[in-house]
Amino acid sequence: MPIKKNAGRSIKKSSLTANKAIAAAKVAKEIFAKKRELPKAWKKGGREWNRVLGYFGTSRRRSRTKQRLKQRELVVSGHNRPLTLTGSCLCGGVKYVIDGELGAVTNCHCSLCRKMSGSAFASGATIPTALFRFVAGVELLKEWESSPGYRRVFCGRCGTPLLKKKDKDPDNLRFRPGSLDSDPGVKASKHTHVSSKAPWFEINDGLPQAG
C-alpha cells in the first residue's frame, strides 16, 4: 500500500494538538489552584488569560474556554449566583429563561402598577429583550395595551403579570421579578411614584423614594 505524502504531517499535527491540550490543562489547573482571591492575571487580556486561550486553535474552542474561564472568575470573586435565571407563572403553564443578571429592581407605586399587581406596589427591573425567552406556554400568553405604546404581557390562564413592553424601546423589557423561581442575587433599590402610593401603605424600609 502506498504511503500518503501528508501522513507524517498529519501524525505530527495530531501529536502537537494533543500536547497543546495537555499543556493547557496543566496551566488551567495551576491557575485554578490559586487562592480564592482573584489574581490580576485573570483579567481579560492578561498574560495568563492569553496563555491559556493560546493553546486552543479554533474559534469555537476559544469561545467555550472564555465562557468557562468567565464562570470560574465569577465563582472565585464571590459572585457564585447562576448566570441563567428561570421563572414561571402561578399555574406553571408559562416558563421563561433570562440569560443574564437583573439590573436595578424598583418598587413602583403608580395607580396602574398597583391595579396590575393587586398590591401596594409592583416590583420591576429593566432587562435587554435579547436576554429573555419563553421556553413553555407561549400559547397561554395574553397582551394588553394599558396606555398608548405600553403593552403588558401576562398568563391568560392564571393572570400572572410577566412583562411590560414599550413600543418606543423594543430593545428593553420591564420585567416582573416576582415570578422568578431562582434567586437573582439583587435587592430592591428604591421606591418610585410615591406621590401616588396607596393611602393604607406606609414606606418605612429606608430605601430612597422618588416621584
C-alpha positions in Angstrom: 0.0 0.0 0.0 1.5 3.4 -1.0 2.2 5.8 1.8 0.5 9.1 1.6 2.8 12.1 1.3 1.0 14.0 4.1 0.7 11.1 6.5 3.7 12.2 8.6 2.4 15.8 8.7 -1.0 14.6 9.9 0.6 12.5 12.7 2.8 15.4 13.7 -0.2 17.8 13.7 -2.3 15.4 15.8 0.5 14.9 18.3 1.1 18.7 18.5 -2.7 19.3 19.2 -2.7 16.7 21.9 0.4 18.2 23.5 -1.2 21.7 23.5 -4.3 20.3 25.1 -2.3 18.7 27.9 -0.3 21.9 28.4 -3.5 23.9 28.5 -5.0 21.6 31.2 -1.8 22.0 33.3 -1.8 25.8 33.0 -5.6 25.9 33.9 -5.1 23.6 36.8 -2.2 25.8 38.0 -4.3 28.9 37.9 -7.4 27.3 39.4 -5.4 26.0 42.3 -4.6 29.6 43.5 -6.3 31.2 46.4 -9.9 32.4 46.1 -8.6 36.0 45.7 -8.8 36.8 42.0 -5.3 37.2 40.5 -4.6 40.2 38.3 -3.6 37.8 35.6 -7.2 36.6 35.3 -8.3 40.0 33.8 -9.2 39.8 30.2 -6.2 40.3 28.0 -3.8 39.4 30.9 -0.8 37.2 30.3 -2.2 34.1 32.0 -5.6 34.6 30.3 -4.0 34.7 26.8 -1.6 31.9 27.7 -4.5 29.5 28.3 -6.5 30.7 25.3 -3.5 30.5 23.1 -3.5 26.7 23.3 -6.9 26.4 21.7 -6.8 26.7 17.9 -10.4 27.1 16.7 -12.7 30.0 17.4 -15.3 27.6 18.8 -12.8 26.2 21.3 -11.7 29.7 22.3 -15.3 30.7 22.8 -16.0 27.7 25.0 -12.8 28.3 27.0 -13.7 32.0 27.6 -17.1 31.0 28.9 -15.6 28.5 31.3 -13.0 31.0 32.5 -15.6 33.7 32.9 -17.7 31.4 35.0 -14.7 30.4 37.1 -13.8 34.1 37.5 -17.3 34.8 38.9 -17.1 31.9 41.4 -13.6 32.9 42.5 -14.6 36.5 43.0 -17.6 35.5 45.1 -20.3 36.1 42.5 -21.4 32.5 42.5 -25.1 33.0 41.7 -26.3 31.4 38.5 -25.8 33.2 35.2 -29.1 32.0 34.0 -32.4 32.8 35.8 -35.6 30.9 35.5 -39.2 31.7 36.3 -42.8 30.8 35.7 -46.4 31.9 36.2 -48.7 30.9 39.1 -50.3 28.0 37.2 -46.9 26.8 35.9 -48.0 26.9 32.3 -45.7 29.7 31.2 -42.0 29.3 31.8 -39.1 31.6 30.8 -35.3 31.9 31.0 -33.2 35.0 31.4 -29.6 34.6 30.1 -28.0 37.1 32.4 -28.4 39.1 35.6 -31.1 41.6 36.6 -30.4 45.3 36.7 -31.8 47.6 39.5 -35.1 46.5 41.0 -37.5 49.3 41.8 -40.9 49.3 43.5 -43.5 51.4 41.6 -46.4 52.9 43.5 -48.3 54.4 40.5 -52.0 53.6 40.3 -51.5 51.5 37.1 -48.9 49.2 38.7 -51.0 48.9 41.9 -54.0 47.8 40.0 -52.0 45.5 37.8 -50.4 43.7 40.8 -53.4 44.0 43.2 -51.0 45.2 45.8 -49.4 48.3 47.3 -46.8 48.4 44.6 -45.2 46.5 41.7 -41.6 45.5 41.6 -39.8 45.6 38.3 -36.4 45.5 36.6 -35.4 46.5 33.1 -33.6 43.8 31.1 -32.4 43.6 27.5 -35.0 42.0 25.2 -32.3 39.7 23.8 -31.7 38.0 27.2 -35.3 37.0 27.8 -37.0 34.0 26.2 -40.1 31.9 26.8 -39.5 28.2 26.9 -43.0 27.0 27.6 -46.6 28.2 27.4 -46.3 30.8 24.7 -49.8 29.9 23.6 -51.1 31.0 27.0 -49.7 34.5 26.8 -52.0 37.5 26.6 -51.1 41.1 25.8 -53.0 44.2 26.8 -52.2 47.9 25.9 -52.7 49.6 29.2 -51.8 53.0 27.8 -50.6 54.1 24.3 -47.4 52.4 23.4 -47.2 50.3 26.6 -48.2 46.6 26.4 -48.5 44.4 29.4 -47.9 40.6 28.9 -49.4 38.1 31.3 -50.6 34.5 31.5 -54.1 34.2 30.1 -54.9 31.3 32.4 -53.8 32.4 35.9 -53.2 36.2 35.3 -49.6 36.3 36.4 -48.0 39.6 35.2 -44.7 38.9 33.4 -43.6 41.8 31.3 -44.2 45.3 30.1 -43.2 46.3 26.6 -42.7 49.8 25.4 -43.1 50.4 21.6 -40.5 53.2 21.7 -37.9 51.0 23.3 -38.1 47.5 21.7 -34.6 46.6 22.9 -35.6 46.5 26.6 -38.3 44.9 28.7 -39.8 45.8 32.0 -39.7 42.5 33.8 -41.7 41.4 36.9 -39.2 39.7 39.3 -42.0 38.3 41.5 -42.4 35.5 39.0 -38.8 34.3 39.4 -38.1 30.7 40.6 -34.4 31.4 41.1 -32.5 33.9 43.3 -31.5 36.9 41.1 -28.9 38.0 43.7 -30.2 41.6 43.8 -32.4 43.6 46.2 -34.9 46.4 45.7 -33.1 49.7 45.3 -35.8 52.4 45.6 -39.5 53.3 45.5 -40.9 55.3 42.6 -44.0 57.4 42.0 -44.6 57.5 45.8 -46.9 60.5 45.4 -49.4 58.0 44.0 -48.9 55.4 46.7 -51.8 53.7 48.4 -53.1 55.6 51.4 -53.2 52.5 53.5 -49.5 51.7 53.0 -46.5 53.3 54.7 -42.9 53.1 53.3 -40.5 52.6 56.2 -37.8 50.3 54.8 -35.3 53.2 54.4 -34.9 52.9 50.6 -34.7 56.1 48.5 -38.0 57.5 47.3 -38.8 59.4 44.1 -41.8 60.8 42.3 
